[in-house]
Amino acid sequence: MFVSDFPALVSTLWLADNLGAPDLVVIDGSWYLPTEGRDADAEYQAGHIPGAVRFDVDAISDTTSTLPHMLPTPENFAAAMGALGVSDTARIVVYDGAGLFSAARVRWTLKIFGADKVAVLDGGLPQWKAENRPLETGVAKRAAATFQATLAADQVADASRVLDSLANKTAQVVDARAAARFRGDAPEPRPGVRAGHMPGARNVPFGDLLENGRLKTPEAITATFAEAGVDLDKPVITSCGSGVTAAVLALALETAGKPVAALYDGSWSEWGGRADLPIATGEAD
C-alpha cells in the first residue's frame, strides 16, 4: 500500500498557490472511452492548466499487449517520464477533463513505479475552468528529467491472483463498472468480451463515489462500500473494464483511510475475454 505525507487530493486553490514552484509538475492525464467521441490530445492543446504536460494513457503502456493500456516495463516508463520532464522525486498533480476519471489511473501508475508525492486535482479541469483560472494552449515543454522506476509488483494483481483470492476468500474483488455491465444486462464495449462479472465479486460503480466530478466524503465512501457488502477491514482488489476506473475506487478508499491491496490491471478486458475464466451474471452473490 502507498504511504506518503503528500495528500492524495489537492484543491484548485492549493494548485493555484503552488503553480510555478520548481519542484511541482502538473500532468494532464485525460483519457476517454471511444464511445464518448472526445479527443484528449486536441482538448489538451486547446486549453490546459499552465505548464501541464500530457500523459497519454494509451501511449505510455505495454504496446505489445493485446489488452488496452496495460502497465509498461519500468525501463519504458522511466524513459517516457524523463522525456516529459517528470522526476520520481517531484511533487506531481494529475488532473483530467472529466473531473475525476483517468487522472486516478495516471496517479496510480506513477505511484506503482515509485513516485512518492502524487495527488489528483479535486474536480479536475472542469473545476479549474468553473473558477475562471488561467489556461494555456499548445504543448507545454519541460526540461528532461530522471525518473528512477521500480515496479511495486505486489500492488498489481493478475488473473491468477484474482482467481485465487476469490476461491480462497483471501481478498475481496470490487468491480467499478456500471451495474448493468456487472450484472451482464448490458453488452461490453469491447468486441469478444463476455458480459457478466467474476463469481464472488462485489460491485461499486465508480460514479457512486462521485458528486459533480469530485470524490464524496470519506464517510460517504465507506458507506457506499458497506452497502455493496464490502468489508473494508479485509483486503480489497479493485477491478473495472480496463484498469482505469478501478483506480478511482483505489483513490477513494485511500482518502477514506482504507488503501487497497492491489489493482487488477487486466480487469474485465482480460477476464471477460478469456474462455478459461469463470463468469457469473445477475446481482452479486
Secondary structure, DSSP 4 states (H G I P E B T S, - for coil): ----SS-SEE-HHHHHHHTT-TTEEEEE-----GGG---HHHHHHH-BSTTPEE--TTTSS-TTSSSTT----HHHHHHHHHHHT--TTSEEEEE-TTSSSHHHHHHHHHHHTT--EEEEETTHHHHHHHTT---B-S--------------GGGEE-HHHHHHHHHHTSSEEEE-S-HHHHHT-S--SSTTPPSSB-TT-EE--GGGGEETTEE--HHHHHHHHHHTT--TTS-EEEE-SSSSTHHHHHHHHHHTT---SEEESSHHHHHTT-TTS--B-SS--
